[in-house]
Amino acid sequence: MNCISKSDVLKYKNFIILDVRTNEEREIKYIPNSIHIPINELENRINELSNKNFYITACGKGGGRSILGAEILRKSNFEASWLCNGTIGWLEK
């Protein structure tokens, strides 16, 4: 499983960006229209998600937490990948 770039994300119709950062991190900056479930709550809140969507997990720089989030989703039979360069990369111009 590999990360997905911002330009590739936009090719999908039913994608949802899932922000897995802490509440404090999200308050600073976030990707518009993303949903937020912190990584430490994801397994307990997975029933809030629909398996009809393709999920792209995002953290700050596109590393550990977003990879873990995508793995949690895939183990629960969701289609998922993580965002290359994370929230920071997405928001750069």
C-alpha positions, 0 to 999 in steps of 0.5 A: 500500500502506498500513499496517494498524492493530492492530484490523484485524490481529486480523480476519485468521486467518493473519497473522504479525507479522514484527519487522524490528528489530535483535536489541538492539531486540527484546531490550528489548520485542517483540510476543508471538507475533511472529517476528523476522528483522532487516531486513538479513537478510530477503532472505537468510532469506525462504525461512524464511517461508510464502506461505500467511500474511499478514505484517505487518512491525513496527519501532519506530514503524511507519516506514521499516524496516517499510515496506521489509520489506513491500516486500521480501515483496511483491516475493517474492510474499508478502501483506504490509503494515506495522503502523501505529504499530509495536511501540511502538503495539501494546504501548501500552494 
